Amino acid sequence: MKHKFTSKFTKSYHSFSNNIQLKFDKQLGYLLNDIRHPSLRAKKYNEREGVWQARVDKNVRFFFEINGDTYTLLNIKNHPK
């Protein structure tokens, strides 16, 4: 699988600390190899729009779409509690 970032994702990504960025980078590797990797906990977030959600850590989630063989990263943000 391939991936691409939206400008919204890139802006949000750079607003996080280096620690969170490194965690995301690790999770992206898992996503590209196997969407079912247990630490991702990937699931459909919005079935109608085809948006998925996966975990960076306990407090941060990222959102993406699957378009053919490409993951389009839409956003990364803090998970509301």
Contact map, one row per residue, 1 for C-alpha under 8 A:
111000000000000000000000000000011000000000000000000000000000000000001110000000000
111100000000000000000000000000010000000000000000000000000000000000001110000000000
111110000000000000000000000000010000000000000000000000000000000000000111100000000
011111000000000000000000000000000000000000000000000000000000000000000111100000000
001111101100000000000000000000000000000000000000000000000000000000000001110000000
000111111100000000000000000000000000000000000000000000000000000000000001111000000
000011111110000000000000000000000000000000000000000000000000000000000000000000000
000001111111000000000000000000000000000000000000000000000000000000000000011000000
000011111111100000000000000000000000000000000000000000000000000000000000111100000
000011111111110000000000000000000000000000000000000000000000000000000000001000000
000000111111111000000000000000000000000000000000000000000000000000000000000000000
000000011111111100000000000000000000000000000000000000000000000000000000001110000
000000001111111100001000000000000000000000000000000000000000000000000000001100000
000000000111111110001000000000000000000000000000000000000000000000000000000000000
000000000011111110000000000000000000000000000000000000000000000000000000000000000
000000000001111111111000000000000000000000000000000000000000000000000000000000000
000000000000011111111000000000000000000000000000000000000000000000000000000000000
000000000000000111111100000000000000000000000000000000000000000000000000000000000
000000000000000111111110000000000000000000000000000000000000000000000000000000000
000000000000000111111111000000000000000000000000000000010000000000000000000000000
000000000000110111111111100000000000000000000000000000000000000000000000000000000
000000000000000001111111110000000000000000000000000000000000000000000000000000000
000000000000000000111111111000000000000000000000000000011000000000000000000000000
000000000000000000011111111100000000000000000000000000010000000000000000000000000
000000000000000000001111111110000000000000000000000000000000000000000000000000000
000000000000000000000111111111000000000000000000000000000000000000000000000000000
000000000000000000000011111111100000001100000000000000110000000000000000000000000
000000000000000000000001111111110000000000000000000000000000000000000000000000000
000000000000000000000000111111111000000000000000000000000000000000000000000000000
000000000000000000000000011111111110100100000000000000000000000000000000000000000
000000000000000000000000001111111111100100000000000000000000000000000000000000000
111000000000000000000000000111111110000000000000000000000000000000000000000000000
100000000000000000000000000011111110000000000000000000000000000000000000000000000
000000000000000000000000000001111111100000000000000000000000000000000000000000000
000000000000000000000000000001111111100101000000000000000000000000000000000000000
000000000000000000000000000000100111110111000000000000000000000000000000000000000
000000000000000000000000000001100111111110000000000000000000000000000000000000000
000000000000000000000000000000000001111110000000000000000000000000000000000000000
000000000000000000000000001000000000111110000000000000100000000000000000000000000
000000000000000000000000001001100011111111000000000001110000000000000000000000000
000000000000000000000000000000000001111111100000000001100000000000000000000000000
000000000000000000000000000000000011000111110000000111100000000000000000000000000
000000000000000000000000000000000000000011111000000111000000000000000000000000000
000000000000000000000000000000000000000001111110011110000000000000000000000000000
000000000000000000000000000000000000000000111110011110000000000000000000000000000
000000000000000000000000000000000000000000011111111100000000000000000000000000000
000000000000000000000000000000000000000000011111111000000000000000000000000000000
000000000000000000000000000000000000000000000111111000000000000000000000000000000
000000000000000000000000000000000000000000000111111000000000000000000000000000000
000000000000000000000000000000000000000000011111111100000000000011000000000000000
000000000000000000000000000000000000000000011111111110000000001111000000000000000
000000000000000000000000000000000000000001111100011111000000001110000000000000000
000000000000000000000000000000000000000001111000001111100000111100000000000000000
000000000000000000000000000000000000000111100000000111110000111000000000000000000
000000000000000000000000001000000000001111000000000011111101110000000000000000000
000000000000000000010011001000000000000100000000000001111111110000000000000000000
000000000000000000000010000000000000000000000000000000111111100000000000000000000
000000000000000000000000000000000000000000000000000000111111000000000000000000100
000000000000000000000000000000000000000000000000000000011111100000000000000001110
000000000000000000000000000000000000000000000000000000111111110000000000000111100
000000000000000000000000000000000000000000000000000011111011111000000000000111100
000000000000000000000000000000000000000000000000000011110001111100000000111110000
000000000000000000000000000000000000000000000000001111000000111110000000111100000
000000000000000000000000000000000000000000000000001110000000011111000011111000000
000000000000000000000000000000000000000000000000011100000000001111100011110000000
000000000000000000000000000000000000000000000000011000000000000111111111000000000
000000000000000000000000000000000000000000000000000000000000000011111111000000000
000000000000000000000000000000000000000000000000000000000000000001111100000000000
110000000000000000000000000000000000000000000000000000000000000001111110000000000
111100000000000000000000000000000000000000000000000000000000000001111111000000000
111100000000000000000000000000000000000000000000000000000000000111101111100000000
001111000000000000000000000000000000000000000000000000000000000111100111110000000
001111001000000000000000000000000000000000000000000000000000011110000011111000000
000011011000000000000000000000000000000000000000000000000000011110000001111100000
000001011101100000000000000000000000000000000000000000000000011100000000111110000
000000001001100000000000000000000000000000000000000000000001111000000000011111000
000000000001000000000000000000000000000000000000000000000001110000000000001111100
000000000000000000000000000000000000000000000000000000000011100000000000000111110
000000000000000000000000000000000000000000000000000000000111100000000000000011111
000000000000000000000000000000000000000000000000000000000010000000000000000001111
000000000000000000000000000000000000000000000000000000000000000000000000000000111
